[in-house]
Amino acid sequence: MSNYNQKHFENCTFNPLNERPMTEAYPVLWDIVPAELTGSAELDGLLRYLILVYDPKSALVASERDLNYRKGIAAELAGLAVEQEEAMQQVYMCKAPGLLDMTCKFLVRFIKSKEWAAIAAYEYKFWEAIRLIMQPIDNEKSDREQLDAANKKDVLSASIDEGLIKLETYYKQFFGEDDELERRAKRRMTPELMARKEA
């Protein structure tokens, strides 16, 4: 076991090493718990784990630059069954039931709302530009108007390319350089999903 203790995580949004169950110590965490984890014996450990790994004020984030090593230490500190290698691989890859949704909601709700707002805004701008660029140029219009329309599409194309680069940067920041979490979450994350609370 590592040498970390409760004091090392006092700056976290929620101290993952507090002695009480996480949802008892911090009832607001129920807002991010998906239905499939309600009543789960693993819920408390998973909440501790995701805070240890993804809260930017976690002592692990500051001192353990290797993400995979950080995840291993976090699993130990969180009290997860690290000896169960197959189950732990599901956790490390964010494939454990409910963990992906809970992690994304934690990031949006408590940690990186500005980055998420930027992601949402740039995605909206991206799809709006795609919609405009796909509209056909009206052949009934004058040559000058057709040329203007074509030039506007060139500007939109450049804006789309620039927006994609910025989006990738925001996603990297949002997911703390965790490529696997980013890859899996991108398939499911939408502004609508992240705004909706689980029933």
N, C-alpha and C positions, 0 to 999 in steps of 0.2 A: 504494500500500500504506500502511496505517496505521502509526502510530508505536509500536505495542505490541510488546513483546518478552517473552521467557521470564520475566523477573523480575516482570512485571505479573500473572502467573498462579500465583505460588508458593503462594497460599492455596487454590487449587482442590483438590478431592479428588484429582484427577490433573492434572498440569500438561499442558495441551493443546499447548504449544509445546516440549515436550522434544524432543531431537534424535533419539531412537531411535523405532522404530515403537511405537505405543501398547500393543499387546498384548505386545510384548517388554519394554517398560519396566514395564508393569503387567499381569502375566498374569491377575489376577483379573477383568479386563475381559472375558475370554472367557466368563464366566458370563452376560453380557447379550447376547452376539452371537447373533442368530438364524441358523438353518441356512442361509437363503438368502444370507447375507452371508459365510459361511465361505469363505475363498479369494478373495473379491472384491477387486479392485484398489482399489475405493473405500472399503473398510472403514476404513482408517487415517484418511482424511480425514473420514469421517462421524463417527467417534468424537471426533476433535478438534473438529469443528463442534458436536456436541451438547453437549460440555462447555463450550465457549466461550459458547454461547447460554443454557444452562439451569443451569449450576452457579451458585448464588447468590453464590459468592465469586469468580466470574469478574470481571475488571476491566471487561469489556464490560457486564455486568449493572449494575455500579455507575455507569458513566459514559455509557452509550448508552441513554437511556430509550426511544427509538423502536425498537420490536421489529424492524421491517422493516430499518431501517438496521443494527441490531445483527447481524441474520442475514447481511446483505451483507458486513460486515466479517469476521464469523466465517468465512464461506465462503472469503474471500481468505486469512485467516490459516491456515485448515485445509488450504490447498493444493488446494481443489476447483476444478474447471474452470469458473470463473465466466463465461467467454466463451460457454459452451454454455447459452444462456438457457433453452431448453426443459427441459433436464435439471435446471438449477438451480431452476426453478419447482417441479419435483417435490420437490426437497429442501426448499425454503422452505415448501411446503404439507404437508410430512411425508408425501408420497406415494411417495417413492423406496422401492424394495423393502427391507423389513426395518427401515427407519428408525423407523417408529412404534413397533414392539415394542421396539427397542433403546433408544429414548429413554425410554419408559415404565419399562422395567426399570432403566435407569440412575437415574431419579428414585426409584423404590421402593427399590432396593437400596442406593444410595450417598448419596442426598441427603435425601429427605423421607419417611423411614419413618414418622414420627409422624403426618404429614398423611395418609399412605396408610392407616395403622391407623384413624384417625378416619373416613376415607371408608368403609372396610370395615365399621366398627361401625355407622355411621349408615345405610348401605345395608341391613345386616342388620335393624336396628331398623325401617326403613321397610317392608320387605317383610313382616316379622312383623306390623306394625300393619295393613297391607293385608289380610293373611290373616285376622286377627281381625275386622276391620270388615266383611268380606264374608260372614262366617258369619251365616246367617239367625237372627232372634230366634225362639225356640221359642214358638209360640202356645199350647202346652200349659201353659206356666207362668202363674203368677198375674200380675195386672195390675202389681203392685208389682215383680216380678222382670223383667217385660218393660220397665217404665220404667227400671229400673236398667241393663238391657242397652242400651237406647237412649242413656242418659246416658253410659255407657262408650264407646259409639261416637262420641259428640260429642267426648269427651276425646281419643280416638284420632285423630279427624279433625284436631283442633288440633295434635296431636303430629306428624302427617304433614306438615302445612303448615310447621311449625317446622323439622322435619327436612330438608325440601326446601331451605329457605333456607340452613340450615347446610351442607348438602351442596354447594350451589352455591358458597358461600364457600370451603369446603375445596378444591374443584376449581380455583377461580381461583388460590388460593395454590399448589396443587400444580403447576399448569401454567405458573406465572409469567406469568399474564395473556395467554398465547398462545391466543386464542380458536379458531384453526384446529386447533391440536394438541389442544386440549380437546375440540372437536367430534368430531374423528376418533377420538380415543382412547376416548372414553366408550362408543362402540359395541362396543369389544373388550375393555376392561379389566374384569376381574373379580378378586376376591381369589384365585380358583383359578388363573387364567391367570398372574397376577403371581408366584404362589408356585412355579409350575412352571418348571423350567429346560428350555431346548431340549435335545433329545436330540442 
